[in-house]
Amino acid sequence: MLNKRSLFRVFSLATLFISSLAFINTAQADYDTGVAVNYVHGEGDLDGVKLAYQVNFDSLHFISEDLDLTLETSINFWQYDGHNDTDVLVAASPILRYPLFYTDLADVYLEGGIGVSFMKDTVFAGKDVGIHFQFEDRLGFAFRFGESRKNIISLTYLHYSNAGLSDHNPGIDLLNVGYSYRF
């Protein structure tokens, strides 16, 4: 089992790697930035807010003309059951979006990604999640709308888990409704 110092190093390196992807070939890449605000709701009356900064790459041409990549860093504030049980998470995650169909009102995308996060507390919402380091998995739908398609509403399922790095790994499941704006 990894100790806290090793986990912090793994988390730091993974976050640095994911964040550095945003700066690779930015002179040649077609990208913009954005911000997002999300409401999250989980099992057992877990509620929270997720605030994010995003770097959006319009396409990954070497894979598909239609595939979008967003690199997101976020801070999450969670509260469980309206009591004093709160937690804070920081996360870094790539989000891949693939268009399902286009309409005059909105473009509909399937989105998914696996990122990393760091939870302040390891016991939250009645669960011992084992360690501070967690993976952030997401799967859902995104709707880009507006004249220039700079507005995005997303509905995603989020799952936080340490992927067996600890003996305690109950996971935390959330539904996420988000609004983002691309600059």
N, C-alpha and C positions, 0 to 999 in steps of 0.2 A: 504494500500500500504506500502511496506517495505521501510525504509529509507536506506541511503547509508551504514551506519554502519552495519545494519542488513544484507544487501545484501553481504557486504564484509565478514561477519562471515559465512553466508551460503556458499558462494563461497569457502572460506578457508576450511571449514569442508568437503565440497564435494570433493575438490581437495586432501585434506589430506587422505580422505577415499579411493579414487580411486588410489592414488599413493601408499598407504600402502598395497594394494592388491599385489603389486609386491614383497613384502618382506615376505609374508605369506608362510611358509614352503618351502623357497627357497633351503634349504639343501636337501629336498626330491624331489623338482620339477625339471623337465627337461626344462631349459630355456636358452636363450641367449639374447644378446642385439644387438641393431642396430641403425642406423641413417637413416633419410629420408630427402629428399629435394623435395618440391612440387611446382608446378606452379598452381595458382588458377585464374580463370576468372569468373567474374560474370556479372550480368545484368548491362546495362548502362556503359560499358567500365571500370568495376572494375577489376583490375589486382593485383596480389600479389605473394608473396613467403612465403612458410610455411616451417620452419626448425624444425625437430622433433628428439627426443631421444625415443627409443622404447625398451621395455622389452618384449620378445617373449616367450610365453609358448607354447610348441609344441602340447599339447592336454589337454583337460579337460575330462579325462577318466570317471568321474562320470556322465557326460551328454552324451558324444559320443566319440568314439575312434578317430574320424576325426576332431573334432572341435578345432580350434586354437584360442588362446587369445593373443592379443598384447595390452599392456598398453602403451599409447603414451602421452608424454608431448611435447608441441610445442609452438613456438613463430611465429606469423604471421605478416607480413608487407604488408599492403594493400595501394593501391593508386587508386583514382577514377578519370577517365576521363583525365589523364595526367596533372592535375592541382596540386595545393598544398593541395588538400583534401586527407589526409593520415590518417591511423589509425593503431594501433598496438594491437594485441590480444595475450593473453596467454591462453592455453587450456590444459586440461587433459581429455583423452578419452580412454575407452576400445574399442578395435576393435575385433569383432568376425569374424572368417573366416571359411567357410564350403566348402569343395571341391566339385566342380561340376563334374570334370573329370580330368584324368591324361593323358598326352601324353609324348612322348620322348623329345619333345622340352620344354614343360612347363606344370605346374599344374595350373588349373584354379579354382579360388575360388570365391564364393559370400561373400561379406563382408558388415558388418553393425555395427553401434554402436551409443550410445548417451552419450555424455560427457558434460563437463562444460567449459565455457570460460569467460574471462573478457576483455571487450573492453575498450581501453583508452578513446575514445570519444563516446558519446551517439548520436551524430548527425554525420552521415557519408553517403556518396553517395546519398545525397539528402533525406535521411530518418532519422527521429527521432526514434531510436530503444528503447527509453524509459529509459532503465537502463543499467549500465555497464555489469551486469551479463547476460549471454546468454547461452542457450544450444547449443551444437554442434551435429547435427544429420548427419549421413552419411549412404550411401547405394551405393554399386558399385561392381566392379570386381577387383580381384587381380590375377596376373600371376607370379608364382614363377618359376624361370628358372636358368640355369647354372648346372654344374655337381653336385654340392651339394645343389642346390636349395636355395642359400643364397641371390640371387637377386630377387627383387620383383618390378614389375611395376603395378601401380594401377590406375584405372579410376573410380572416385567416384563423386557422387552428394553430396554437403554439404549444410546444411541449418542451419542458426543461427537465434535463436528466443528466446524471454524471456518467452515463454509459458504462456502469459497472466499475468505475475507478474506486468506488467505496463499497463496503458491505451494505450500506444503507443507500438505496436507490429507488425510492417510491415514485419519483417523477411528479411534476406539477403540470396540469393541463389547463389551458386557457383558450377562450375565444377572444379575438381581437378585432375591433372595428377601428379603422384608421382613416385619417384624411391627410394627404400630403400635397404640397404645392412645389412645383419645379420652377426655379428662377431662370 
